[in-house]
Amino acid sequence: MISSQQSEAEIERQLRDLKKRYVSDRYIFVPGAEMAELLQHFGARPEDLQELQASGERLDTDPTLSFRRSRSSRYC
């Protein structure tokens, strides 16, 4: 987990670890709080994070699965 007290070296180590997991597993899950702290470290403002969070509420209905909302082209 990242804290606002972490040094640049610690942030770089965290990012290297995330990349290593991604290369190994071909996917990663970064918990929201951890991602928010990373984004804020690189300049995201609280209002940017609120906009990002709200963007999921504006997705189109996926015609292939009624419970899923998506903006990507997975439709057949």
N, C-alpha and C positions, 0 to 999 in steps of 0.2 A: 504494500500500500504506500502511496505517496503522501507526504505531508508537506505543508507549505514551508517547513523548515529545512527541506532537503537541499543539498548543494547541487550545483551543476553536474558534478561527477556522479552523484547518486541518481539524478534524473537520467543521465546518459546510460548508466548501468541498467536502470529499469527499462529503458527503451531497447537496449541490446537484448535483454532477457525476453521482452515481448517479441522481438524480431526472431530470436532463436526458436521460440515456441511456435511461431507462425511458420517458419521454414520447415520445422520438424513435423508439425501436425497439419499444416495447410489451412489452419483456421486458429483463431484465438477468441476468447471471450474476455473482455475487459469490463469489470463491474463499473456501473455508471459513475459512482463517486470517484473512483480511480481515474476514469477517463476525463471527468470534469476537472480534476486537479491537474492532469497533464495538459489539457487544453488551456487552462488558466495560466499555467507556467509559460506557455507560448503566446500569451496575449489575449486569450478569450476573456470577454467581460461577462459578469453575471447575466446581463440581459441577452448576450449572445447564446448562452447556455439555455436560457428560458425559451428563446426562439427555436433552438434546436429541439428541445423537448416537445414543444407545441407542434412542430412540423409533422409528427406522427399522426396527429389528429386530422390532418388535411389530405390524407392519402385517398386514392380512388379505391372503390370496391373491386376486388379481384373476382372476375367472372368464373374462375375455376374452383374457388373455395369461398363459400359465402362468409366464413368467419375471418378471412384474411383481407387486409387492406394492403395495397402495394402501389408503387409508382414504377416498378420495373416491368420489363416485357417478358413475363414467364408464360404467357397464354399460348395455347396451341390452337 
